[in-house]
Amino acid sequence: MKSNALKENRDFRRLYSRGKSKAAPCLVTYAMKSRYGETRVGITSSKKIGGAVQRNRARRVIRAAFSQLEMRVCGNWDLIFVARTRTTHVKMQQVLSDMEKELIALGVIKNEESA
């Protein structure tokens, strides 16, 4: 199941205010059941992270990590991943493990050990 991009400002604001969130050292995840028949994903990185190169790398790393977990998403969700300062300094595997823990805690994906 391929996910679509979350682009509208109102969708981001709705998730920030009403969605559930989990934070890790290199990533913050917001999740909420989607009203649409698809999973939509948004990735943000603020100027606190650094210049354009660092922000783009952070988004690229998050996108790569999510592509590994995308097939395990149960149901339709709106997800926002917010890059943190540490995201630019870590490998994709670290972001992947943080993201997996957060998505399991939010109920977006099932834990493979229990399945």
C-alpha positions as CSV (number, residue, x, y, z in Angstrom):
1,M,0.0,0.0,0.0
2,K,1.6,3.3,-1.2
3,S,1.0,6.3,0.9
4,N,0.2,9.8,-0.4
5,A,1.7,13.1,0.8
6,L,0.0,15.2,3.4
7,K,0.2,18.8,2.0
8,E,-2.6,21.0,3.2
9,N,-1.9,23.3,6.2
10,R,-5.3,22.6,7.7
11,D,-4.4,18.9,7.8
12,F,-1.1,19.6,9.6
13,R,-2.9,21.8,12.1
14,R,-5.6,19.2,12.7
15,L,-3.0,16.5,13.4
16,Y,-1.0,18.8,15.7
17,S,-4.1,19.7,17.7
18,R,-6.1,16.4,17.7
19,G,-3.6,13.7,16.9
20,K,-1.7,11.5,19.3
21,S,2.1,12.0,19.4
22,K,5.2,10.3,20.5
23,A,8.7,11.8,20.8
24,A,12.1,10.2,20.4
25,P,15.6,11.9,20.4
26,C,15.7,12.2,16.6
27,L,12.0,12.2,15.6
28,V,8.5,13.3,16.7
29,T,5.5,11.4,15.3
30,Y,1.9,12.6,15.1
31,A,-0.8,10.1,14.1
32,M,-4.5,10.1,13.7
33,K,-7.0,7.9,11.9
34,S,-7.6,9.2,8.4
35,R,-11.0,10.3,7.1
36,Y,-9.8,9.3,3.6
37,G,-9.3,5.8,2.3
38,E,-5.6,6.1,2.3
39,T,-2.5,6.6,4.5
40,R,-1.1,10.1,4.1
41,V,2.3,11.2,5.3
42,G,3.8,14.6,6.0
43,I,7.4,15.4,6.9
44,T,8.5,18.7,8.4
45,S,11.8,20.1,9.4
46,S,12.2,23.6,10.8
47,K,15.0,26.1,10.4
48,K,16.2,25.1,13.9
49,I,17.6,22.0,12.2
50,G,20.1,23.9,10.1
51,G,20.5,25.0,6.5
52,A,18.7,23.6,3.5
53,V,21.2,20.8,3.1
54,Q,20.6,19.5,6.6
55,R,16.9,19.9,6.4
56,N,16.7,18.0,3.1
57,R,18.9,15.3,4.5
58,A,16.7,15.0,7.6
59,R,13.6,14.6,5.4
60,R,15.3,12.2,3.1
61,V,16.4,10.0,6.0
62,I,12.8,10.0,7.5
63,R,11.3,9.2,4.1
64,A,13.7,6.3,3.6
65,A,12.9,4.9,7.1
66,F,9.2,5.2,6.5
67,S,9.5,3.4,3.2
68,Q,10.8,0.3,5.2
69,L,7.7,0.3,7.5
70,E,5.1,1.4,5.0
71,M,3.7,-2.1,4.2
72,R,3.1,-2.8,7.9
73,V,0.7,0.2,8.4
74,C,-2.7,-1.2,9.5
75,G,-5.6,0.8,8.2
76,N,-5.8,4.4,7.0
77,W,-3.7,7.0,9.0
78,D,-2.6,10.5,8.7
79,L,1.0,10.7,9.9
80,I,3.4,13.6,10.4
81,F,7.1,13.1,11.1
82,V,8.9,16.1,12.6
83,A,12.7,16.1,12.3
84,R,14.7,17.1,15.3
85,T,18.3,18.5,15.4
86,R,19.8,15.0,16.0
87,T,18.1,13.7,12.8
88,T,20.8,15.2,10.6
89,H,23.6,13.4,12.5
90,V,22.2,9.9,12.7
91,K,22.0,7.0,10.3
92,M,18.7,5.9,8.7
93,Q,18.7,2.7,10.8
94,Q,18.5,4.8,14.1
95,V,15.6,6.8,12.7
96,L,14.0,3.5,11.5
97,S,14.2,1.9,15.0
98,D,12.8,5.1,16.7
99,M,10.1,5.4,14.1
100,E,9.1,1.7,14.5
101,K,8.8,2.1,18.3
102,E,6.7,5.2,18.0
103,L,4.4,3.7,15.4
104,I,3.9,0.6,17.5
105,A,3.1,2.7,20.6
106,L,0.6,4.8,18.6
107,G,-1.0,1.6,17.2
108,V,-0.3,2.4,13.6
109,I,1.7,-0.8,13.0
110,K,1.6,-4.2,14.8
111,N,4.6,-5.4,16.7
112,E,6.2,-8.2,14.6
113,E,7.4,-10.2,17.7
114,S,3.8,-10.6,18.8
115,A,2.4,-11.3,15.4
